């Protein structure tokens, strides 16, 4: 029998890692095309939002996959922190 609960949470953290990897790859490409430093491109609000969103998915996936309650709580707190950083970066980009 397939444990869909584990499959779902496993897909969350893998999706988060894929999102972060794609963003880093695109930031590297953009830095080379614009003759800018990689760090400058990563500090752009759009990159910060997507990286933080990927970290939220990553943490939520691990929170769902843990068996001990304190581990789940720790991963959930990390996900909440990254979600707040995402919200702050979104507010900065709209200014």
N, C-alpha and C positions, 0 to 999 in steps of 0.2 A: 504494500500500500504506500502511496506517495504522501509524504508529509507536506501538504501545501503551505502550512504555516511557515515551515523552515525554508521552503522554496521562495516564498514571497519575501521574507526578510533577507534571504541571501541575494535575491535579485535587487533589493534596495541598496545594499552596500556595494554591489558590483556596479550598479547604475551610477552611484555617487563617484566611485573611482573612475569610471569611464568618462563622466562629465568633467572631472578635474583633469584627467589626462588629455582630453580633447581641448580643453581651455588652455592648458600649458603649451600644447603643441601649436595651437592657433596663435597664442601670444608670442611664441618663438618665431613663427612665420611673419607675423605682423611687425615684430621688432626688426627683423632682417630687411623687410620691404621698406620700412619707413626710416631705416638707418638710426634707430633708437636703441637704447639699452633695454634688455629684457625686463629688468626691474621697473623701468618707467612704464612699460606696457602693462605689467601686472598690477601696478598701482592705479590703473584706470578703473573708475567705478564699475564698468561693465564686467571686467575680469574679476574684480573683487566679489561682485554679486554672484557670479556663476561658480567661482571656487567655493565660496561660503555655502551656496546651495548644495553643491556636491558633498561638502562636509556634513551638512545636515542629513542628507540621504545616507551617507556612510555611517554616521552615528546611530541613526534610527534602525538601520539594518543590523548593526551589532547589538543594539539594545534589545531587539526582538529575538536575537539568537542566543542570548545569555540565559543561563538557568538560575543563577543566584540573583536575588532581588537587589542586592547592593550593586552588582555589576550592571543590571538593567537601569537602575537609578543613575549611576554614574554616566552611562552612555546617553541617557535621556537628558541629563543636565548639560552635557557637552553639546547635544543637538540643539537644545534651547539657546545656549550661548551663541552658537554659530547662526541660528535663526535670527537672533537679535542683531548680530553683526551684519547679516544680510539686509535686515530692515533698515539699519543705519546707513549702509552703503546705498540703498535704494533712495533714501531721503536726500542724501548728499548729491546723487546724480540728477535729481529733479530740480535742484536749486539753480 
